[in-house]
């Protein structure tokens, strides 16, 4: 048993009691299905042909027994249908929760290479089909096996030759089923990939709908969607073709079996080796024999749909988190904020060039350091190595003298606040978005954080104040208002280390002044790493670090760097002319 099979079966563990009850009901259903033809045979042969004196009473008694069996049969089927489906839904929920938890453990590097729509498909559609497989799989196997074995025993007992004729069809059916089952698997896997592409395209278009409309490129998005949609239809066409040949072919085989029984059973009656009562019972048992075959056909379809989804589910679950706590990771408390880079190198992929190479830098606790340089030299990457959003390929990074790999991720990131240029706000109220900085904060603390971020006044002017719904990604607010909420969120978190990704570069002058004032309060007495795009905003930094393709090219105060007339002076003078 391979690891994926063990993983597939492990989801039954919390529901073994329900599974055993479901299988017990399946066993009872199978037994009753086999007993009913025998009851009919008893009436036709033992009672009617032998002309018993109390035949009427025996017929009524057997009829009463059959009614009781049908009631029990119905009750068990109802239990299977309701509780079995509920068990499958619970298992599906467990898998979805596990996948969602796992996705949150994966690094930025993983998400750099993935499409959100594809990940959404694996979390929803791919797991959806597993409900039916988890529910029907065990019961279909049990019911099919019992009915098949029981019907075979009864058929052998009635007529051996006729039974052997029927079973000559089975090897051919097995080969046919195996061939088209394999083709179904390939088609279904491709179909799930294609629906993932559709979701990715929809997510991409709707996320950028303002850009789409501003460039009047709706027709371009329609073409891109139509392409993904057509590919999905083509993949489903291949899947339906295989599924149709599989399903209808096996139904044709079952009909041929019925014809064989009619022809050879009729011939046996002509030769007086089989009587009418036995032929009637044989027909009833053939129906029971064909039903598990059809059930297995349906199971094969469910299996292929479910297992392809499970494989895609496992493809993500088997991605090892690149960044995780070491076995002896500890909780760092009373963080001062001293950060040191020692010969740090980083590249996004093994076959890519290094973004950072042998960077060494010591930042004192409470120091305000700005990182400047051309685009693509690794300013943001260097800062994002500190909270371990990415992992350095070589060298080490220390926080208060401790290697950050030895500090638990929760403790490390809890002590680092980030204000980005690209603000992300969640759908919900103003209050909920600020509280995200500290979920245990009181309303008074949230309001105080908003005041420090110069956000309280505009919040009170909103229709419902702090309870105002701001829409998806905060679309009901201006850029400056969104930024102030993100700053309030960091005020509430109150971290000793702060990373600022030029939070004012895309704002109007009035908003920039308000946010610059709140940022000055925020950076007070904190170790602050600023990713600077506009050099005029970091003139007052205690130290400016100039990065280039070769690493740290120069560092010092604004005045020192201007006086040295190096890279920084050239960049600064160039921006002044713009």
Secondary structure, DSSP 8 states (H G I E B T S, - for coil): --HHHHHHHHTTGGGHHHHHHHHHHHHHHHHHHHHHHHHHHIIIIIIIITT-TTHHHHHHHHHHHHHHHHHHHHHHHHHHHHHHHHHHHHHHHHHHHHHHHHHTTS-HHHHHT--HHHHHHHHTHHHHTHHHHHHHHHHHHHHHHHHHHHHHHHHHHH-HHHHHHHHHHHHHHHHHHHHHHHHHHHHHHHHHHHHHHHHHHHHHHHHTHHHHHHTT-HHHHHHHHHHHHHHHHHHHHHHHHHHHHHHHHHHHHHHHHHHHHHHHHHHHHHTTSS-HHHHHHHHHHHHHHHHHHHHHHHHHHHHHHHHHHHHHHHHHHTS--SS---TT-B---S----EEEEEEEE-SSTTS--SEEEEEEEE-TT-EEEEE-STTSSHHHHHHTTTTSS--SEEEEEETTEEGGGB-HHHHHHTEEEE-SS----SSBHHHHHHTT-TT--HHHHHHHHHHTT-HHHHHTSTTGGG-B--GGGTTS-HHHHHHHHHHHHHHH--SEEEEE-TTTTS-HHHHHHHHHHHHHHHTTSEEEEE-SSGGGGTT-SEEEEEETTEEEEEE-HHHHHHHTSHHHHHHHHHHH-
